[in-house]
Amino acid sequence: MLPVNMGTADRAIRSIIVAPALIVVAAAVGPVSALSILLYALAAIMLLTSAVSYCPLYAPFRMRTTAKNADTPARA
């Protein structure tokens, strides 16, 4: 099990704002261009990291957007 390092607000921003915005921009660029494929991949990463409450890029910098006493995963 991965440690939780993403808070509720961080997860909501990634899944409700960022991922859909990336998908819309990718669709506007063109469905099969290299840029759109990259944007679709980034959207998938945003959704995946918000689903598991863990961001691998936060780990090397020891960043956490969770509350200080939240050691257990907050799953809905």
HUTA-V539071 format. One record per residue. N is the residue number from 1. PHI is phi in radians with two decimals (NA if undefined). OMEGA is omega in whole degrees, -180 to 180 (none if undefined). D_LAST is the distance of its C-alpha to the last C-alpha in Angstrom with 2 decimals. Layout:
# HUTA-V539071
N & PHI & OMEGA & D_LAST
N & PHI & OMEGA & D_LAST
This chain:
# HUTA-V539071
1 & NA & 180 & 16.27
2 & -1.36 & 174 & 16.29
3 & -1.23 & 180 & 16.22
4 & -1.55 & 177 & 13.72
5 & -2.30 & 178 & 15.89
6 & -2.13 & 178 & 13.92
7 & -1.46 & -178 & 12.74
8 & -1.10 & -180 & 10.51
9 & -1.12 & 179 & 13.74
10 & -1.06 & 179 & 14.80
11 & -1.11 & -179 & 11.80
12 & -1.15 & 180 & 12.24
13 & -1.09 & -180 & 15.97
14 & -1.12 & -173 & 15.91
15 & -1.51 & -176 & 13.92
16 & -1.71 & -176 & 15.33
17 & -1.92 & -171 & 18.79
18 & -1.22 & -177 & 20.04
19 & -1.06 & 177 & 19.15
20 & -1.09 & 178 & 20.44
21 & -1.11 & 178 & 23.43
22 & -1.10 & 179 & 24.30
23 & -1.16 & 179 & 24.22
24 & -1.12 & 179 & 26.46
25 & -1.14 & 179 & 28.85
26 & -1.10 & 178 & 29.04
27 & -1.17 & 179 & 29.91
28 & -1.23 & -180 & 32.51
29 & -1.19 & -178 & 34.06
30 & 2.46 & -171 & 34.64
31 & -1.18 & -174 & 32.71
32 & -2.20 & 179 & 34.51
33 & -1.36 & -179 & 35.64
34 & -1.11 & 179 & 34.81
35 & -1.14 & -180 & 33.12
36 & -1.17 & 177 & 30.83
37 & -1.11 & 177 & 29.86
38 & -1.08 & 180 & 29.07
39 & -1.15 & 176 & 26.97
40 & -1.10 & 178 & 25.02
41 & -1.13 & 178 & 24.46
42 & -1.11 & 177 & 23.28
43 & -1.10 & 178 & 20.81
44 & -1.11 & 178 & 19.47
45 & -1.12 & 178 & 19.28
46 & -1.06 & 180 & 17.41
47 & -1.17 & 180 & 14.74
48 & -1.14 & -179 & 14.67
49 & -1.15 & 177 & 14.60
50 & -1.27 & 179 & 11.74
51 & -1.24 & -178 & 9.68
52 & -1.71 & 178 & 10.83
53 & 1.05 & -179 & 11.06
54 & -2.45 & 176 & 14.74
55 & -1.99 & -179 & 17.81
56 & -1.12 & 178 & 20.99
57 & -1.28 & 177 & 23.21
58 & -1.31 & -173 & 21.98
59 & -1.03 & -178 & 23.00
60 & -1.10 & -179 & 26.81
61 & -1.68 & -179 & 26.86
62 & 0.94 & 178 & 24.64
63 & -1.55 & 175 & 22.55
64 & -2.53 & 174 & 19.23
65 & -1.90 & 178 & 17.41
66 & -1.57 & 174 & 15.27
67 & -1.17 & -176 & 16.65
68 & -1.06 & -177 & 19.52
69 & -1.74 & -179 & 18.26
70 & -1.61 & 178 & 14.72
71 & -1.69 & -180 & 15.54
72 & -1.70 & -179 & 12.53
73 & -1.16 & 177 & 9.52
74 & -1.71 & -178 & 6.62
75 & -1.71 & 179 & 3.78
76 & -1.71 & none & 0.00
